[in-house]
Amino acid sequence: MPTTARRRTVLAALASAAVATPAMLAARPAPALAADRYGSNTALYADPSLVEGSDYARRYRRQPAFDNDLTTNALYPQVAVVAPHGGGIEVGTSELCLAVAGYHPATLATATDGRGLHDYWMFEGLRGSGNGELHVTSVNCDDPYAESICGGARYAVSLHGCKESDAGVPDGTRAVLVGGLDANLRDLLRQEYARVGITLAGGGGADIDGSHPRNICNRTLIGKGAQLELTTALRNAMFGTNTRADRKNTTLPLFWDFVTATRVAIARRVA
């Protein structure tokens, strides 16, 4: 299925978003999360005690797009996949981000499923321990690459990890909570997860349902996206060896079932 939209359609969406988005972002105040040490990515990057490449890292990729043909319309990338709390912060989300975007997490080999490649961005904790201190809630994410990639996309999927109790399911339940403001994409994701036997969580409050307009997943051209909160049990079951060095090399069938379901849902939304 196609993963791009015609240029004129995207430019029209951009023009309308330029008017609609500020009002949407002001709709309600951002939640105050006292647990976060840093109020924004900018504040984290400004901390002289942190070293990029040692304490944390950022990875991103944009798909090339150009049009030098006077007779036809070029296609334009339109999907962003992000993991704001990758690495050791919410374990497994970096690997999922790459795979959902169409890149093997170990080799970066590109997907051959015909569903295309997507832009991606991730922020990763690299410490041996204490990565939770690097958590910046998605509402306060102001990394310029993240804002640019999501802001230039029509559709976005943000990958997160949560405890079972946060998702409203019993301990040990392998479940995903599907949130965000894109109701159409939410429905498609739920359909595809149910198809492969992944449990859908129905709980979770406003802190993890991705419903705030300023959540990075919703800062798209159409002002809405999808947020996926995977329980610890679900993420742990996706890897044979659950360490930073080995996760990417030991992905299990459940990992690829989830990735495929997500990519199918995205392709259906884009079509």
Secondary structure as UniProt FT lines:
FT   STRAND          4..6
FT   HELIX           7..25
FT   TURN            34..35
FT   HELIX           41..45
FT   TURN            48..49
FT   TURN            53..55
FT   STRAND          56..61
FT   STRAND          75..77
FT   STRAND          79..87
FT   TURN            88..89
FT   TURN            91..92
FT   HELIX           93..101
FT   TURN            105..107
FT   STRAND          119..125
FT   HELIX           131..134
FT   HELIX           138..140
FT   HELIX           144..151
FT   STRAND          155..162
FT   HELIX           164..167
FT   TURN            171..172
FT   STRAND          175..179
FT   HELIX           183..195
FT   TURN            196..197
FT   STRAND          199..200
FT   TURN            206..208
FT   TURN            213..214
FT   HELIX           216..218
FT   TURN            221..222
FT   STRAND          226..231
FT   HELIX           232..236
FT   TURN            237..238
FT   TURN            244..246
FT   HELIX           247..249
FT   HELIX           253..270
//
